[in-house]
Amino acid sequence: MKINSNNFNMYEDLFHKLPVGIILINKQDNITLINQTAGEIISSEADHLIGREIQTILKNPSYEQVKQLHLQVEKKDTIKETNQHVVTTYTPFLSNSDTLDGVLLVMESLDNFKQKVSALTEADFYHQILQELLKTDLIAFRILQTDGIELFSSELWKSEMNDDNPYFVDWVDQLAMKTLTARRERSDRYQVESTAMNAVDIITKPIKREGMLSGCIQFLKKEENSALKQQLKITAQMLRKLEKTYQIEDIIGNSPEINIAREQAKIYAETSAPVLLRGEKGTGKAMLARIMHMTSNRKYYPFIRVNSSFFISAADLKEAFVSISKRGGKNGTVYIYFNEEPSILLQNKLLSLMENQPSIRFVFGVKEPSQLAEWHSAFLDELQRYQIVLPALKQRINDLPLLIDHFVNHYNQKYDTQIRKIEEDLMDCWKTMNWPGNIMELEDKIEQIAKNISSFTETVGIDTVKNLPKNPNTYLEKDDDGLSLQMALDQFEREYLFNALEKHQYNKTKTAKALGVSVRNLYYKMDKYKIERGGVT
């Protein structure tokens, strides 16, 4: 389970009211959080203990054993300054990847401990409560004893329950008694209005220790806030991406170029004529083809994506059509990406296929506009009737913040990270980049960041990014079948040069020295690969 200071800040009022001492120790053995009771036990102001090492306070702390074995440890110890005996419980907190995030120490004086007449101590009871609170971000909650008497309730719980609705209050009390009787967790929904977004969920969990019931905790969750709606939106986008069922709203951006492309896609989706999609690698041609398919009345039929080389291997037109039909292409959409220069023979085959198979919707994707000049006139005339140009990222750089926000939200949820802000230095750097891989390259960069940073990192800047492992192929289109040797060498050299410039913060003299070339030769390479000359010399 993941712990950060936000968990404790949300329940600060409760922590300071607990009759047991609570201390959070980080992996460097320093105290990061401590409640007032712990300060009283140690005979010191709680704030003065922040940052101190735990071994300066206790004679025989057991946090090292907990860190190494990831097991809970209970033992008796002594406060160094007062020689007071205490009972301590150390518990490890693990991330989802089973790495240690910290150690939670619960302590109470030995005198208090001996006075306990119950098989469960209050420390155990509150320890279980803390475990439940740290598993969730819900801050409207209350704690009840086994007899149903309320022990504590948060301010948000009080405000939500002060609703002038006695039936609702009585219903919540009944849920608590049912849980205490059945000793099982339950989740119940109270429909405030007719819409699901105005529902109230009550989650009631029993608090048990070694099979014995000691109380229960109730959480209240209202589903009427914008944060929930945003979360649902992100989840829906993730599902559409996973299932390849994109919609028009998945086209991110407000630049004039992308707005035109979006409107054209809406209009052309309703036609049966072939559509030509033009754009550099990584601009989203295949995604747009799927959007047009899902927006049309063909969405219940298959979408098939093939490279143009597929047709070259077909013995004749009939074999090519049979191959597509077997894959369910009839009545659906076939997206053909020209991964190489189409021959006149291939163009004639495709033209004949379009003319003789009106039940199939054809969408074509092409990378370089210069390719079109050499195409067969009849085939080109058919394609140019409806075409959409997808701009390169450098041509719609004002959309960069929107795209970054979209991908950050997506990968925050996918990798359970907490990125909240991209620093201005990194944003400025990205705005000056050439982005040869366009949107695909940007998405790859953000995914690499999310995969490699700590789950506690909220702000990402240049210093964060430059320490991450490099992916030399982030700017290459993932479905490219092959490259010439020279193209592969050029792409490798460009990425290698770019990484060296980033490493030396675009200091040309240091970069040239590190690469073993002259500064003049470095500038030549930068011009060749269209790398911006920003930075210092």
N, C-alpha and C positions, 0 to 999 in steps of 0.2 A: 504494500500500500504506500502511496506517495504522500509525503508530509512537506509542507512549506509554512512559512510564517503566516500566510493568509489564513490557513486553517485555524491557527491559534488566535489570530486577531479577531476572527468572527465570533469566537467564544470567550473573549477576554474577560467579560463580566462574570461568566460562570467559573472560569479558572481561578480567579481571585477569591471566589466564595467557597471553593472546595475546602473541606476540613483536612485534606491531605496535601502534602507538598508535591508539586509537579515541576520537573526540570527537563528541558530538552537539550541534549548534548549532540553537537555536530560530529562529523567524521574526524575533525582535528582535535577532538576532546574538549572543545570550548563550550561553555554554557551560552545558548542563544536565546532561550526563553525560560522564565521562572515565575511562579506565582507567589502571592503574598504569604501564603501559609509556609511555603518552603523557606522564604526569607526569615519568617519568625522562628522556624525550627532551627535554622542555622544561626539565628541571632544577628542578622544583618539586613539592611535594606535590600530588597530584591533587585532594584536597579543597579546597585553597586556590584552585584555578582555577575552581571552580564559580561561575557568575554573571558571570565576566569576559567582555568582548567579545573576539572572536577576533582583531580587528585590533590589540589590545594585546599579542598574543603573536607573531603572524606579520607579517613585513614586507609581503608582497603576497598576502593571502588572496583566494581566487577565489569566495567564497560568493555574492557579488552576481550574478555571471554565471550561476551555477547556479540561483539563485532566479528569475532573469528568463527564462532559456531552458529550464529544466528538463532540462538535459543534464549528463552526467558530465564532469568536468574533471580532468585530471591535469597536474601541473606541479611544478617545483622551487621551493622557497621557503627562507626563512632565519628561524631563531628570533631574535627581537629581542635578548633578554638575553644569549645565548651566541654569537650569530653562527654557530651550527651549521646546516649545510645539510641540508634534509630533502626527501623526495619525498612529495607529498600527492596524494590522490585524493578529490575532492568528489563526492558523489552525492545527488541530490534524492530525497526521499520524498514521494510523492503520495497523497492520499486517493482513495477510489473515485470522487469527483466531480472528480478531477484538480486539486485545490487543494493547495498546498504545505503540508506539516506540519512540515518541518524539513530540515536538511542534515547528512549523515553524512560526517565527515572521517576518512580512514584515512591515517596517516603513519608513515614510518620514516626513519631517518637515511640520508643519501646514501651514507655509507661502507658500510652494510649492503646498500644497494640495489645498489651496484656489485659486491658479492661474489656476487650471484646468478648462477648458471650456467644455471639453467633458464629456458626462454622465459617461464614463469610465475613471478611473484614470490610470496613468501609473503603479501604484502599482498593480491594478487589472490585467492589461495586463501582467506584468511580473510574477505576481503570477500564472496566468494560464499557462504561459510558463514553470515555474518551476514545476508545477504539471505534465505537459506532459513529461518533461525531467526526472523526478524522477520515472516515470512509466517504463522506458526503459533503456537498457544498450547501445543503439546506440549513438555513439559520433560524427558521421558525420551528421550535421544538419545546417539549416539556418532559420532565422526568417524574415518574410516579413510583411509590413504594408498593409492596405486595398487597396492601390493603386498599389500594386505589387512591391514597392521599397524595396530592401533588407536592413534590419536594422542591421543584424548581421549574420555572418557565422563562423562556427568552422574551425580550421586549417585543420582537416581531410576532411571536406566538400570541402574546397578550393583546396586541393591537388587532390581529386577525380574528381572534375569538370574541372580541368586544363588538359583536355584530348585530346586537338586538334580535338575535334569532335563537330563542331558547331550544328549539327543536334541534338545531345544528350542534349546539353545545352538548345537549344530552346525548345525541348520537355519537359524538366523539368520546364521551365518557363511557358509553356502552362498549365501544370498540376496545378501549383500554381494558375493561373488565373481562371481555371475551378473550383477549390475548393472555391476560394473567391466569385465566382459568384453563385455557387450552395449551398455554405455554408454547405457542407457535406464532411466527411472524405472519402478519396479514397486511394487505393493502386494499383500501376501500376508497371509492370515489363518490363525492357529493356533487351533483350537477346543479350549479347555481342558476344557470340559464340553459337555453336549448343548445347552445354551441359548445363544442368540446373545449374551445379555448377559454371558457369561463368555468371550468371544473376545478374542484378542490380535491386533492389526493391526501389521504391520511395514511401514513405508513406507521404501523405499530410493531415494535420489536421487543421481545422479552429479554431481560438481562439475567443471564444465568452464569453460574460458576460451578463447574464439576457437577452439573446436573441439577443444582439447587437454584430455585427462582429467587431473585432478590429485588425485582421490580421490572419496570418497562420504560421504554422511551418512545415518544410519538413525534413524528415529523409532519409538518404541513407544507404542501406544495401547491401553489396556485399557477394554473397554466393560462395566464392572460397577459404575460409580459412580452416585450419586443425581443428580449434575449432568447426566449424559447422559440419564438417565430423564426429568428435568425438561425438558431440551431437546427430547426426542422428544414429550413431552406438549404443549409449546407449539407445536411444528411441526404436530402432529395437529390442535390447535385452530385453527391458522391455515388448514389445508387445509379443515377443516369449514366455517369461516367463508367461505372463498373459494368453496366448492362449495355452500354453503347446506345442508349435511347435518348440522345441529346434533344433539347428543345431550343427554340429561338432565344430564350432568356439566358442560355448558357454561352452566348456570344458576348464576351465582356468588353466594354469600352464605350466611350462617348465621342470619339473623334469623328469628323465628317466622313472619312474614308470607311470606317467600320460601320457607321450608321447607314451609308449607302449600300454596303454589302449585305447588311441585315435586312433592309427593306427589299432588295432585289431577291434575296433568298425566299422571303415570304411570298412574293409574286410568282417567281419561277417554280416554286414547289407545286403549284396548282396546274402547271402545264405538263404535257407529255413529251414535249420536244427535248432534244439533247441540250445539256447545259455544260459550258466550259468554265472550269475554275482555274484561275491563274494566280500564282503567288510563289514566293521563294520557299525553300525548305522550312518546315516548322511553322508556317503561317496558319495552318488549320484547314487545309483543303479537304482532307478526309472527314474531319469532324463536320464541316459545313455540308458535305454531301450527305452525311447521316442525318443532319438536322432537316434538310430538305425532304429526305425520305420519311422521317417521323412526322413531318408537318403535313405531308400529302395523304391522299386516300389510299396510298400503297403501304402505309405503315404496318398493316397486318400481314404483309407478305415479306419475303426475305430481302435483306440488303447484302449484296455480294461485292467484295472488294478484290480486284485483281490488278496485277501489273500488266502492261501492254505486251511484255514478253510471253505471257501465257498464250496469246493468240498466234505467235510465231511458231510455237511448237505444235499447233493443231495442223493436221494434215490438210484439211480443207474447211470451208465455212460450216459445213454440216457438223463436222466433229466438234468444232468450237462451240456451236450452239447446243449440241447434245451435252457437252461438259457443263455448260452453265445451267441447263435445264435440270440436270441431275443434282445440282447444288440448290435447286429451288428458285432459280432466277426468274422463271416465268411469272409475269404480273408484278414482279418486284422491281428493285432498283439495282443496277450494276454500275459500280464506280470503277472506272479504268484510269489508273495512274500511269502516265507515260514516263517510265523509269529509264527509257532510252529513246533515241531518235526513231520514230516510226517509219518503216519503209513504205514505198508507194503501194506495194502488195498488201501490207497490213492495213493501210488506210482504205484501200478498196474493199478489203474484207469487212472492216468495221462499218463502212458506208452501206454495204450490201446488207449486213446484219441489222442495222438500224431501219433500213427501208422495208425489210421482210419480216421483222418481228416487232410490230407496233405494241405488243403487250408488255414489252420490256422498256423500262425507263433508263436511259443512259446518261451518266454524268462523267465528264472527263476532267482530269487534273493534269496540269502542265506546269513545270517549274520556270522555264525561261521563255519569255515572249519571243526571243529571237528564233526559237524553234519554228514558229508558225510561218515564217517567210518561205520556207522550203516545202511546205505541205501541199498536197494535191488540192487544186482549187475547189473541186466539188465537195470534198470532205471538209475543207476549211470553211466554205460558205455555210455548210450545215451547222458547224459548231459555233460560228461567230454570231449566229442569230441571238443567242442567249449566253452571255458570259458575265462572270463576276470576278473582279480583281480584288484579291485579299492583300492589303498593304503589309509591307515589312514592318517589324516592330520599330525600327528607327524612323519610319515615316509616321508613326502614331505614338510617339514617345510620351505624349500627354496622357495616354491611357496607362502608362506604366504603374502609377500608384494603385489604380483600380485592379489591374491584373495581379500585382503583388498581394494586395489585400485578399483577393479571391483565392490564390494559391496558398497563402499563409493559413487562411481559415481551413482550407481543405486538408493540408498536411498537419496542422495542429490536431485535428480530429483523428487523422489516420495514425499518427505516431505519438499521440498523447503529449504534445508539447504545449508550451504556454507563450509563444511569440506574440507580443503585443505591438511592437514598434520596430520599424527599420530606421536606423540612425540617418541623419542627413548626409553624413560623409559617404555612406554606402549608396544612398539614393542618388546623390550627385554623380558618383562614379558610374552607376548603372545607366544614368541618363546620357552619359557621353560614350558609352560602348557602342560598337557597331552591330552586335547581336546577329552574327551570321546564321545562328540556328533559330532566331526569332522567338516565338512564344514557347516552342518546345525547349529551347535552351534556358529561357527564364524559369520555366516550370522545373526543369532538371536541377537548376541551381538552388531553388527554394526547397526542393525535396532533399537535396544533399545536406542543406543546412539543418532541416528538421530531423534528419536521420542521425546526425552526428553531434548535435549540441545537447547540453544537459536539459533535462525536463524542467528545470527551474529557470532557464534563461528566458527573459521576457523582452530584452532589447538586443538587436543584432546590428553590428556595425562592421566596418572594414576589418578591424582587428579580429573579430569573431570569424569572418569568412576566410581570411588568409591562412588561418591555422587549420582549416578543414582539409581532408584529403581531396586531391584534385581528380576530376573525372575527365580524361582527355577526349572523350567522345560526346561531350554534352551538346556540341553544336551540329552533330551529324544526325540526319534523319534516320529513325530507327528501322524503317522498312526499306532502306536502300539496299539493293541486291549486290552492288559491287562498285568499286572505284578503280580507275586506272592507277598504275603505280605512281605516276607524277601527282595525281590528285591526292592520293593518300599521303604522299610525302609532304605536299604543300599544306594539307590540313594539319598534319602532325607538327610541322614547323611553326605554323601560325599559333597553335595552342601552346606550344612550348615557349614561344616568344612572349605570348600574352601572360602566361604564368610567371615568367621571369620578371616582367614589368610589374606585375602585381606584388611579387615578393619584395621588390626593391622600391615599392611605392612610386613607380614611374620616374624614378631617378635614372636618367639616360646614361650618365657616366658610370654609375655603379652597375647598371644592367649590362652595358656593353663589356665592362671588365669581367663580370661574372660569366658572360657567354664567350669571352675570348675573341671579340670582334671590335672593330673601331666604332666610334659613335656615329660616323657618317654611314657605315654599313648598317648599323642598327636603324637609323632613320629610313634608309632605303627599304629595309624589310618591313618597317611599319607602314610605309606608303604602299608597298606591294600588297600587303594583306589588309589594308584599310583600317589599321589600328590608330585610334585617335592619339594625337601628340600631346594630350594634356599632361599635367604634372610638372615637376621641376627638372632642370638639366644639371 
